[in-house]
Amino acid sequence: MKKDLVIGMDCSTTACKAIAWSPGGEIVAQGRYPIPMNRPHLGWHEQPAETWWDAACQALKAVIQEIDPARLAGMAMTVQRETFVPVDEKGQPLRPGIVWMDERARALLLELSQAPGGEMVHLISGKPLSGNLSLSKIAWLKQFEPGIFSRARYYQDVHAYLVTALTGEFKTSWGCADPMGLFDMRQGAWSQELLQGIGIDRSQMPAAYAPASFLGEVTPEAASATGLPAGLPVFAGIGDGQAGALGVGLAPSGQTTINLGTAAVSATGSKDYLTDPAFRTTYSGIPGYYLLETVLLGGTYTVTWFIERFGQSILFEDLRQAKPEDAWEHHAAQVSPGSQGLMLVPYWNSAMSPYWNASASGMVVGWRGIHGPAHFYRAILEGIAYELKFQLEGVERVLHNTYPGLAPSPAARKPGYLLFGGGANSRLWRQILADVFGRPFYLSPVIEATSLGAGILAAQGAGWFVDVPTAMQSMTHASQETVEPDQATQAIYSRLYEEVYRNLYPAFQASLDRLTELSEDH
């Protein structure tokens, strides 16, 4: 039988999705299973590593029920980044995995910035020192859970954990290793210098390979648990942010995507390894290229937070049968641009680029008696749009200074942004983004871009295409909807952004940092 399918598995923060893809990038079958989140203390986010494997098994079984597994040529994974788990010599987890959004290591960042040195971390790993990095949380284990630290034989990112479960091989991908903040991106290897700085050794980290590299075959035990055929090739995947850029067809250099996911992440292709506080640098799924990423940890997370904490109890009567997001969008659309003076700074999970301040917190300012829940909801959408514009201005500044006269990639058609992710389903939010940026947004038609990114790497590993760019071109589809800015609304947002938003956080930063310190004291 012709092997005309590959599986791209996306083990994200909230669920594991497995999808069978055709050579043309069409979804043939899919399965999904949720992954719970535990919050045992303020600012902590944990997941038992076993739930990653359980969710993967259930999602894969659902796919296999819909296809003939003999058609599969291979699989690759994309996973949530920075999340990791310490395991013993038998590969058994010693504690729950610590998730990327976990904030427990905040107090250690000042000490870590001095040894091994924050500038060194940034230069070697491409990541400014921040609380989301695995580096800081392993240092936290050393100080606060020394028993776990001393027993930890290996540290596994989510990709390594699942590859081990599938193949028995202790391996991972460059694109999943580099977000941990311990990987030398110029050398393509774990940095002994950074590892020694937190007291661990290179032998405790999985062997790392370039995306699309062969890692191993599905074992009989894993085949029994997942329904996959024993012997199925498993190829190196990449982190979910990079996979999404690959899945929407991001040009290798000069083009930018915005992923409105749990975290709002922009990615700009670069042919050179660049570092600057305006962004973090990761491997692209295309060999020899990099992504310059900005990250807002409170993306759709903040929207979900609003609905969970406030929205369900005060849904509008006329829309009780609608999805909560649709109900709130309907009423927020009736609020004028600028939310009648209500403005939000969306640092619900601290601030990454360009401030890299783990003590940062969000703000809502301008409250008056005229404001209601719909104003608050619209202010969230607008605040995230303002922040994305602020972050990307920093990336564009660095690129302009590095490459004077840089022209947009021909693939970008005219200066604009490729938009995807769950938040991109909001018509209101798409228009707000275009109006705030004053540039067009091209909506990707790919619904499961991260899974497709993994599928592209699996297809390349399986030998379907001559290289990753060809695989990407064959399996992705051009954007079909363009959102153009409205000139009148753009003028309103431009003044609000330039005259108010850009100055808000710097004006209150010292007070917000102190507020965080006092809150932790209690």
Steps between C-alpha positions, in 0.01 A plus 500: 500500500619849417627686808323826431436634850708646781398592854571841646437490874460824695543451874419851616428651841131408508462195275669249277380499138609234251421555133564285192611721211509433126786617271281794403451616859142374538371363830402136459432406863548657840472436871520722805529444873524767775794547736409635847692776674577502872564821695616385845626845606467859385686536170574127467389299195563125490397194298582139586716380210287187484209715379704597191538133408141412590370784282731398215378140517134601494547748215699251292247222557225729371697565179586134443133406528429713190784387271689193394825527702686330214467830312721683751850597389606656830419753769646808665395705801471859604473576870455773756836666554717539813287250693709215643508217753787345702511120476699223667736251334200294385329801345236527772391855588619614842242777529238669279627681194554875541313690229637793301266756661604401853637799696666331798855595402440877495699570815804313366537704183720772655740236630502318167566822312833520684608135466519359234410850383189622326691641203675167451168313511360732234801486271532119511136393513337787312268555799514789745494363854136464608286298734346285228832336406567147626841627614349709780266225617772237517692749714187527716491120541862503613422751774151404614466129409857373549381141540341507155802680356746242633290208373439645153692291249353676199303813413248453221309761307154388384634391161776289658254341744264396222779386266632279782152358558451433128842369402700428815760753375608788726495762226348836415508768232711814479176695470371359831835517681578862414198654683628357830773765513784247533581435135784656303324608184814572303645156577178300484581334834430528870714773658728347762565850631133575564429153637790523746371838612194330653681186610406237241691314230456451128446127559172587676353652183358311202697469178374776269451479122402739222127514412385219266789272610421134561480431875379142526212261439181440694557210740257208533402628847426847366314350205273314740432819698437730202378283213794614287675228299817368663805619310342827384780760456495794743667819378621802696235767535520853632344729762140603448582865425746408227271227365216749462720729291591202280137391472379835366785518249713775652770608257851413625599866536325835531139394552311503833226285651289566809359202685210598724523198726514451878810715467503756218820437305637678197772345286713672240724291275871581502792359303742608775533424871411832665451583868336804656272565801221576253458128426617149570666288233395144419569249226274509198365176361692587182867397533743789527239758598379650827187659639503829690212459743310737724291340771202625699421229755147634549352450153169315477586395856379847607178469301434157652581638846238772456232257387576246774515757780228741392343412169298189577299663778407816311436375148247704314153346499452525124817299434496230765494232233812634326862422580619740772763651270238568233266660753766729636626589155150597390464750783859620496451589134234751611763685708684775315874464420706587804240346736390851604825569681559156655849365425665171594867397518484118459782376726281236664794255508793743543682677214740348252621696196619770525499550880574144616356579841363204692350737760286686247124486535204619298316829527156633414482877515243767422203350685187716512137442588406461134708183463359152513611143421492551122742793533733278702482223240576736212784658701660154529495456120633851446768471769641182350501666156687804639756275666560294187557821304743621768693174491523479122621858472806382694562212257461728200742752656770233539448369147511850355823575687653166399388508139447864391253517217357154574195446281212269596512149363318465166291233670359769728350680195491831689605572859263304718474200725389136471248433778401164648413332829179474699464874552513556123146357480373827649390735224502793741851427622633465144365845416636652821846364416492644148381836632758517779789401272377699203595208277314213336470162667484183294296228666651157457250239373683230699300410808760274660820680403720358778403142422555566129848634582580167664342319203728691262806383692369142503442518122853626445642231730305237311659612173191642333676825407853611417517751786290671766419814293360278223298302754367824648408639159318180405309452826401857595245728339503874429295731717150552369370790710663841533397742775577858404525781757225759521665841470271682744535233768873474437533871579325451834716204596818672385456786746402267784802282433759775454376741765383259770575128460873519432554699819274311740713208613828696531320759713370239745772233479669574834167504684381180334826323584464604862137390502609154384763481774253601772239255371751215514598598853143425604 
